[in-house]
Amino acid sequence: MRTILLTLVFLIYVSVLQAQDDVFSNKTNIALEKVIKDFPNRFHNIKGDVLVQQTQTIEYKSTVQVPGATACVVTKHTGPSNDIYTWSCSAFTSKDFILAKTKFKEIYDQIENTIIKVDGQKPFIVSGQYRTPYEQRKLTSVVFDLLPAVGEMKNLKIELTLQNIAEWKISLTVYDSDQKETESTAVNN
């Protein structure tokens, strides 16, 4: 009886540890697929309650949450000619660069070559070139594309970033590259 009890306690302990370290798993790929499916709708179907509202920006809680992430939001930026929507997720934070670098690679490996199925279209493969993070470089970014890139999905980008602002933070963002370039041009002019 004692052996069974110890085995049960051990299994519960292991499952709790795995749940805490579950940021990028098959559940994450399922969440990412839901976000990408709603991209043509400007993330309308995954917008939750308003979290923050400012003059030109509104942040909504995302109804699609990545397991283990601290926050997933849909952001609407009101531009001069149109609104720009992004979905972003704070996936991991640590003061330890080595730990953050390891998690960054793990997340990259989980996303790279993922097959995304969007209704009415051929499956897409998520593809991006890995960049090795260095502690001296405060920002490392990998931009993923969907292959084959067709229709409005050709503008979709998935960006994985590792950035140091007081501590190392890993973020995942889905956005329209055309709208992001338009926004950058408008800000720089």
Contacts in CASP RR format, 6 or more apart in sequence:
PFRMAT RR
TARGET T0000
AUTHOR 0000-0000-0000
METHOD contacts of the structure
MODEL  1
MRTILLTLVFLIYVSVLQAQDDVFSNKTNIALEKVIKDFPNRFHNIKGDV
LVQQTQTIEYKSTVQVPGATACVVTKHTGPSNDIYTWSCSAFTSKDFILA
KTKFKEIYDQIENTIIKVDGQKPFIVSGQYRTPYEQRKLTSVVFDLLPAV
GEMKNLKIELTLQNIAEWKISLTVYDSDQKETESTAVNN
19 67 0 8 1.000
20 68 0 8 1.000
22 28 0 8 1.000
22 67 0 8 1.000
22 68 0 8 1.000
23 66 0 8 1.000
23 67 0 8 1.000
23 68 0 8 1.000
23 69 0 8 1.000
23 91 0 8 1.000
23 92 0 8 1.000
23 103 0 8 1.000
23 107 0 8 1.000
24 66 0 8 1.000
24 91 0 8 1.000
24 106 0 8 1.000
24 107 0 8 1.000
24 110 0 8 1.000
24 111 0 8 1.000
25 67 0 8 1.000
25 110 0 8 1.000
27 66 0 8 1.000
27 67 0 8 1.000
28 66 0 8 1.000
28 67 0 8 1.000
28 110 0 8 1.000
29 110 0 8 1.000
29 111 0 8 1.000
29 114 0 8 1.000
31 64 0 8 1.000
31 65 0 8 1.000
31 66 0 8 1.000
31 67 0 8 1.000
32 66 0 8 1.000
32 111 0 8 1.000
32 114 0 8 1.000
32 116 0 8 1.000
32 126 0 8 1.000
32 158 0 8 1.000
32 172 0 8 1.000
32 174 0 8 1.000
33 114 0 8 1.000
33 116 0 8 1.000
33 117 0 8 1.000
34 46 0 8 1.000
34 64 0 8 1.000
35 43 0 8 1.000
35 46 0 8 1.000
35 62 0 8 1.000
35 64 0 8 1.000
35 87 0 8 1.000
35 174 0 8 1.000
36 116 0 8 1.000
36 118 0 8 1.000
36 124 0 8 1.000
36 146 0 8 1.000
36 153 0 8 1.000
36 156 0 8 1.000
36 158 0 8 1.000
36 174 0 8 1.000
37 116 0 8 1.000
37 118 0 8 1.000
37 119 0 8 1.000
38 44 0 8 1.000
38 45 0 8 1.000
38 46 0 8 1.000
38 64 0 8 1.000
39 152 0 8 1.000
39 153 0 8 1.000
39 156 0 8 1.000
39 174 0 8 1.000
39 176 0 8 1.000
40 152 0 8 1.000
40 153 0 8 1.000
42 83 0 8 1.000
42 85 0 8 1.000
43 62 0 8 1.000
43 74 0 8 1.000
43 85 0 8 1.000
43 87 0 8 1.000
45 63 0 8 1.000
46 62 0 8 1.000
46 63 0 8 1.000
46 64 0 8 1.000
46 74 0 8 1.000
46 87 0 8 1.000
47 60 0 8 1.000
47 62 0 8 1.000
47 63 0 8 1.000
47 74 0 8 1.000
48 60 0 8 1.000
48 61 0 8 1.000
48 62 0 8 1.000
48 63 0 8 1.000
48 74 0 8 1.000
49 60 0 8 1.000
49 61 0 8 1.000
50 58 0 8 1.000
50 59 0 8 1.000
50 60 0 8 1.000
51 59 0 8 1.000
51 60 0 8 1.000
51 61 0 8 1.000
51 73 0 8 1.000
52 58 0 8 1.000
52 59 0 8 1.000
53 59 0 8 1.000
56 77 0 8 1.000
56 78 0 8 1.000
56 79 0 8 1.000
57 75 0 8 1.000
57 76 0 8 1.000
57 77 0 8 1.000
57 78 0 8 1.000
58 75 0 8 1.000
58 76 0 8 1.000
59 73 0 8 1.000
59 74 0 8 1.000
59 75 0 8 1.000
59 76 0 8 1.000
60 73 0 8 1.000
60 74 0 8 1.000
60 75 0 8 1.000
60 76 0 8 1.000
61 72 0 8 1.000
61 73 0 8 1.000
61 74 0 8 1.000
62 72 0 8 1.000
62 73 0 8 1.000
62 74 0 8 1.000
62 87 0 8 1.000
62 89 0 8 1.000
64 72 0 8 1.000
64 87 0 8 1.000
65 72 0 8 1.000
66 72 0 8 1.000
66 89 0 8 1.000
66 91 0 8 1.000
66 172 0 8 1.000
68 91 0 8 1.000
69 89 0 8 1.000
69 90 0 8 1.000
69 91 0 8 1.000
69 92 0 8 1.000
70 90 0 8 1.000
70 91 0 8 1.000
70 93 0 8 1.000
71 89 0 8 1.000
71 90 0 8 1.000
72 87 0 8 1.000
72 88 0 8 1.000
72 89 0 8 1.000
72 90 0 8 1.000
73 87 0 8 1.000
73 88 0 8 1.000
73 89 0 8 1.000
74 85 0 8 1.000
74 86 0 8 1.000
74 87 0 8 1.000
75 85 0 8 1.000
75 86 0 8 1.000
75 87 0 8 1.000
75 88 0 8 1.000
76 83 0 8 1.000
76 84 0 8 1.000
76 85 0 8 1.000
77 83 0 8 1.000
77 84 0 8 1.000
77 85 0 8 1.000
77 86 0 8 1.000
77 183 0 8 1.000
79 183 0 8 1.000
79 186 0 8 1.000
80 186 0 8 1.000
81 182 0 8 1.000
82 179 0 8 1.000
82 182 0 8 1.000
84 175 0 8 1.000
84 176 0 8 1.000
84 179 0 8 1.000
84 180 0 8 1.000
84 182 0 8 1.000
84 183 0 8 1.000
85 175 0 8 1.000
85 176 0 8 1.000
85 179 0 8 1.000
86 173 0 8 1.000
86 174 0 8 1.000
86 175 0 8 1.000
86 180 0 8 1.000
87 173 0 8 1.000
87 174 0 8 1.000
87 175 0 8 1.000
88 171 0 8 1.000
88 172 0 8 1.000
88 173 0 8 1.000
88 174 0 8 1.000
89 171 0 8 1.000
89 172 0 8 1.000
89 173 0 8 1.000
90 169 0 8 1.000
90 170 0 8 1.000
90 171 0 8 1.000
91 103 0 8 1.000
91 107 0 8 1.000
91 170 0 8 1.000
91 171 0 8 1.000
91 172 0 8 1.000
92 100 0 8 1.000
92 103 0 8 1.000
92 104 0 8 1.000
92 107 0 8 1.000
92 169 0 8 1.000
92 170 0 8 1.000
93 167 0 8 1.000
93 168 0 8 1.000
93 169 0 8 1.000
93 170 0 8 1.000
94 100 0 8 1.000
94 103 0 8 1.000
94 167 0 8 1.000
94 168 0 8 1.000
95 167 0 8 1.000
95 168 0 8 1.000
96 168 0 8 1.000
97 133 0 8 1.000
97 135 0 8 1.000
97 164 0 8 1.000
97 168 0 8 1.000
99 168 0 8 1.000
100 133 0 8 1.000
100 162 0 8 1.000
100 168 0 8 1.000
100 169 0 8 1.000
100 170 0 8 1.000
101 133 0 8 1.000
101 162 0 8 1.000
103 170 0 8 1.000
104 133 0 8 1.000
104 140 0 8 1.000
104 160 0 8 1.000
104 162 0 8 1.000
104 170 0 8 1.000
105 130 0 8 1.000
107 160 0 8 1.000
107 170 0 8 1.000
107 172 0 8 1.000
108 130 0 8 1.000
108 142 0 8 1.000
108 160 0 8 1.000
111 126 0 8 1.000
111 144 0 8 1.000
111 158 0 8 1.000
111 160 0 8 1.000
111 172 0 8 1.000
112 126 0 8 1.000
112 127 0 8 1.000
112 128 0 8 1.000
112 130 0 8 1.000
112 144 0 8 1.000
113 125 0 8 1.000
113 126 0 8 1.000
113 127 0 8 1.000
114 125 0 8 1.000
114 126 0 8 1.000
115 123 0 8 1.000
115 124 0 8 1.000
115 125 0 8 1.000
115 126 0 8 1.000
116 123 0 8 1.000
116 124 0 8 1.000
116 125 0 8 1.000
116 126 0 8 1.000
116 146 0 8 1.000
117 123 0 8 1.000
117 124 0 8 1.000
118 124 0 8 1.000
118 153 0 8 1.000
121 150 0 8 1.000
121 153 0 8 1.000
122 148 0 8 1.000
122 150 0 8 1.000
124 146 0 8 1.000
124 147 0 8 1.000
124 148 0 8 1.000
124 153 0 8 1.000
125 146 0 8 1.000
125 147 0 8 1.000
126 144 0 8 1.000
126 145 0 8 1.000
126 146 0 8 1.000
126 147 0 8 1.000
126 158 0 8 1.000
127 144 0 8 1.000
127 145 0 8 1.000
127 146 0 8 1.000
127 147 0 8 1.000
128 142 0 8 1.000
128 143 0 8 1.000
128 144 0 8 1.000
128 145 0 8 1.000
129 142 0 8 1.000
130 142 0 8 1.000
131 140 0 8 1.000
131 141 0 8 1.000
131 142 0 8 1.000
132 140 0 8 1.000
133 140 0 8 1.000
133 162 0 8 1.000
134 140 0 8 1.000
138 163 0 8 1.000
138 164 0 8 1.000
138 165 0 8 1.000
139 161 0 8 1.000
139 162 0 8 1.000
139 163 0 8 1.000
139 164 0 8 1.000
140 161 0 8 1.000
140 162 0 8 1.000
140 163 0 8 1.000
141 159 0 8 1.000
141 160 0 8 1.000
141 161 0 8 1.000
141 162 0 8 1.000
142 159 0 8 1.000
142 160 0 8 1.000
142 161 0 8 1.000
143 157 0 8 1.000
143 158 0 8 1.000
143 159 0 8 1.000
144 157 0 8 1.000
144 158 0 8 1.000
144 159 0 8 1.000
144 160 0 8 1.000
145 156 0 8 1.000
145 157 0 8 1.000
145 158 0 8 1.000
146 153 0 8 1.000
146 154 0 8 1.000
146 156 0 8 1.000
155 176 0 8 1.000
155 177 0 8 1.000
155 178 0 8 1.000
155 179 0 8 1.000
156 174 0 8 1.000
156 175 0 8 1.000
156 176 0 8 1.000
156 177 0 8 1.000
157 174 0 8 1.000
157 175 0 8 1.000
157 176 0 8 1.000
157 177 0 8 1.000
157 180 0 8 1.000
158 172 0 8 1.000
158 173 0 8 1.000
158 174 0 8 1.000
159 171 0 8 1.000
159 172 0 8 1.000
159 173 0 8 1.000
159 174 0 8 1.000
159 175 0 8 1.000
160 170 0 8 1.000
160 171 0 8 1.000
160 172 0 8 1.000
161 170 0 8 1.000
161 171 0 8 1.000
161 172 0 8 1.000
161 173 0 8 1.000
162 168 0 8 1.000
162 169 0 8 1.000
162 170 0 8 1.000
163 169 0 8 1.000
163 171 0 8 1.000
END
